[in-house]
Amino acid sequence: MLMIGILSDHVFALRDQAVAGLLTRHLRPLLALQAESGIVGPDCLSPRQAAVSDLVARGLTNQDVAQELHITVNTVKKHLMAAMKATGCTSRTQLALHRLHASGV
């Protein structure tokens, strides 16, 4: 994101600038939390929370995750909420980014 602040506005189309702004709003709290605590990592989630979060990070819907793991949609939601609380993420997007980062992608 630092590069976006350095580059001229003429380098990015308006849509790209809007996407970058949206990502910045999602990433800033996550990065701040990691910088402050240093303890948020892949080990802070239960195996099921990690599995659900990883599938969400791959772009699956709650319904798709439920079918993949043979659980209910409500159970998926509960695992996602617990995972967001454990990681300090405030949105599904932040959690997906956190899981991608934790898996080294």
C-alpha positions as CSV (number, residue, x, y, z in Angstrom):
1,M,0.0,0.0,0.0
2,L,2.9,2.3,0.5
3,M,3.6,2.3,-3.2
4,I,0.1,3.7,-3.8
5,G,0.8,6.8,-1.7
6,I,4.1,7.4,-3.6
7,L,2.8,7.0,-7.2
8,S,0.9,9.7,-9.0
9,D,-2.9,9.5,-9.2
10,H,-2.5,9.3,-13.0
11,V,-0.9,5.8,-12.7
12,F,-4.1,4.1,-11.5
13,A,-7.6,4.2,-12.9
14,L,-10.4,5.5,-10.7
15,R,-11.6,1.9,-10.1
16,D,-8.2,0.8,-9.1
17,Q,-7.9,3.7,-6.7
18,A,-11.3,2.8,-5.1
19,V,-10.2,-0.8,-4.7
20,A,-6.9,0.2,-3.1
21,G,-8.8,2.5,-0.7
22,L,-11.1,-0.3,0.3
23,L,-8.2,-2.7,0.8
24,T,-6.4,-0.1,2.9
25,R,-9.4,0.2,5.2
26,H,-9.5,-3.6,5.7
27,L,-5.7,-4.1,6.0
28,R,-4.8,-1.2,8.3
29,P,-6.5,-2.6,11.5
30,L,-5.1,-6.1,10.8
31,L,-1.6,-4.9,10.3
32,A,-1.8,-2.6,13.4
33,L,-3.0,-5.5,15.5
34,Q,-0.1,-7.8,14.3
35,A,2.4,-5.0,14.9
36,E,1.1,-4.4,18.4
37,S,0.7,-7.9,19.7
38,G,3.1,-10.0,17.7
39,I,1.0,-13.0,18.9
40,V,-1.6,-13.3,16.3
41,G,-0.7,-16.2,14.1
42,P,-2.0,-19.4,12.7
43,D,-1.9,-21.2,16.1
44,C,-4.5,-18.9,17.6
45,L,-7.3,-20.8,15.8
46,S,-8.8,-24.2,16.5
47,P,-8.4,-26.7,13.6
48,R,-12.0,-26.3,12.6
49,Q,-11.9,-22.5,12.7
50,A,-8.7,-22.6,10.6
51,A,-10.4,-25.0,8.1
52,V,-13.5,-22.8,7.8
53,S,-11.4,-19.6,7.5
54,D,-9.1,-21.2,4.8
55,L,-12.1,-22.1,2.7
56,V,-13.5,-18.6,3.0
57,A,-10.1,-17.3,2.0
58,R,-10.4,-19.4,-1.2
59,G,-13.6,-17.5,-2.0
60,L,-16.2,-20.1,-0.9
61,T,-19.5,-18.8,0.4
62,N,-20.9,-19.9,3.8
63,Q,-23.2,-22.4,2.0
64,D,-20.2,-23.8,0.1
65,V,-18.1,-24.2,3.2
66,A,-21.0,-25.9,5.0
67,Q,-21.4,-28.4,2.2
68,E,-17.6,-29.0,1.9
69,L,-17.2,-29.7,5.7
70,H,-20.6,-31.4,6.2
71,I,-21.8,-28.8,8.8
72,T,-24.6,-26.3,8.9
73,V,-24.4,-22.7,7.7
74,N,-25.0,-21.6,11.3
75,T,-22.0,-23.6,12.4
76,V,-19.9,-22.0,9.7
77,K,-21.0,-18.5,10.9
78,K,-20.1,-19.5,14.5
79,H,-16.6,-20.7,13.5
80,L,-16.1,-17.5,11.5
81,M,-17.1,-15.2,14.3
82,A,-14.9,-17.1,16.7
83,A,-12.0,-16.9,14.3
84,M,-12.5,-13.2,13.8
85,K,-12.5,-12.7,17.5
86,A,-9.4,-14.8,18.0
87,T,-7.5,-12.9,15.3
88,G,-8.8,-9.5,15.9
89,C,-10.2,-9.2,12.4
90,T,-13.3,-7.1,12.0
91,S,-14.5,-8.5,8.6
92,R,-14.6,-11.6,6.5
93,T,-12.1,-9.9,4.1
94,Q,-9.6,-9.3,6.9
95,L,-9.9,-12.8,8.1
96,A,-9.3,-14.1,4.6
97,L,-6.2,-12.0,4.2
98,H,-5.0,-13.1,7.6
99,R,-5.4,-16.8,6.6
100,L,-3.6,-16.2,3.3
101,H,-0.8,-14.5,5.2
102,A,-0.6,-17.3,7.8
103,S,-0.4,-19.9,5.1
104,G,2.4,-18.1,3.3
105,V,0.5,-17.2,0.2
